Amino acid sequence: MTTTTPPPLTAKQRAVLEYIRTNTTAASPTSREIAAAFGWRSPHAATVHLKALEKKGRIRRLQGRRRNIEVLP
């Protein structure tokens, strides 16, 4: 069995992932909340980073639900 190393994260992706980890209590932050925390004008910027984190296997998002971010080990 071989283990593969997950692709490296950019500095901004690491920051977004850390924000999600520290701001998830009962529910994860929304794209709008993430965008506001980083000073981005649009929630779309947060969505782009979330899609990259999901593609790299760091988070999972449940479709059709708000506050749907799950940080993976």
C-alpha positions, 0 to 999 in steps of 0.5 A: 500500500502506497500513501500519496501526499496531498497536493500542496496548498497556496498560502491563501488556501492555508489561510482559508482552511485555518479560518474554517477550522477556527470558526467552525463550532456547531456549523461551518462558515458560509462563503459570504462569511469567509469572503468578508473575513478576508476582505473580498468583495464577492463570495465567489472568491471564497467559493473558488478557494473552497473548490480548490480545497475540495479538489485537493482533498482537504474539505468536503462540501455537501451539495444543496446545504448551507454551512456545508463544509467539513474539514477532512483529516 
